[in-house]
């Protein structure tokens, strides 16, 4: 993430690891309870600046 040419990075993970990472960068548990569990194909959008991740949104496929 800290490389000059890394403007956009795609990282893939399973839901459990994604949720664990979400908990380390966001204290917005109300939002997580609103949207429910991560589904297959969910996209978690974060920004990264100077070593700090910030949660932006979650995009969920329609089921």
C-alpha positions in Angstrom: 0.0 0.0 0.0 2.9 2.4 0.7 4.3 2.2 -2.8 4.1 5.3 -5.1 2.4 3.5 -7.9 -0.3 1.8 -5.8 -3.1 4.2 -6.4 -5.8 1.5 -6.5 -5.4 -1.9 -4.9 -7.7 -4.9 -5.0 -7.4 -7.3 -2.1 -9.5 -10.4 -1.9 -10.4 -12.3 1.3 -13.0 -14.6 2.9 -15.9 -13.0 4.9 -14.4 -13.9 8.4 -11.1 -12.2 7.7 -12.9 -9.3 6.0 -15.1 -8.8 9.1 -12.1 -9.0 11.4 -10.3 -6.4 9.4 -13.4 -4.2 9.4 -13.5 -4.3 13.2 -9.9 -3.1 13.3 -10.5 0.0 11.2 -14.1 1.0 12.0 -16.0 1.5 15.2 -19.3 1.8 13.3 -20.9 -1.5 14.5 -24.4 0.0 14.1 -23.8 0.2 10.3 -22.7 -3.5 10.3 -25.9 -4.5 12.2 -28.0 -2.5 9.8 -26.7 -4.2 6.6 -26.3 -7.7 8.1 -23.8 -10.4 7.3 -21.3 -10.3 4.5 -22.5 -12.2 1.5 -20.5 -13.8 -1.3 -19.3 -11.1 -3.6 -19.4 -8.2 -1.1 -17.0 -5.4 -1.8 -15.7 -3.4 1.2 -14.4 0.0 0.1 -11.6 1.6 2.1 -9.3 4.5 1.7 -5.7 4.4 2.8 -3.5 7.4 3.6 -0.3 7.5 5.6 -0.7 4.1 7.1 -4.4 4.6 8.1 -7.3 2.7 6.6 -10.8 4.3 6.6 -14.0 2.4 5.9 -16.1 4.1 3.2 -18.9 1.7 2.2 -19.9 -1.9 1.6 -21.4 -2.9 -1.7 -23.5 -6.0 -1.6 -24.8 -8.0 -4.5 -28.5 -8.3 -4.8 -29.7 -11.8 -3.7 
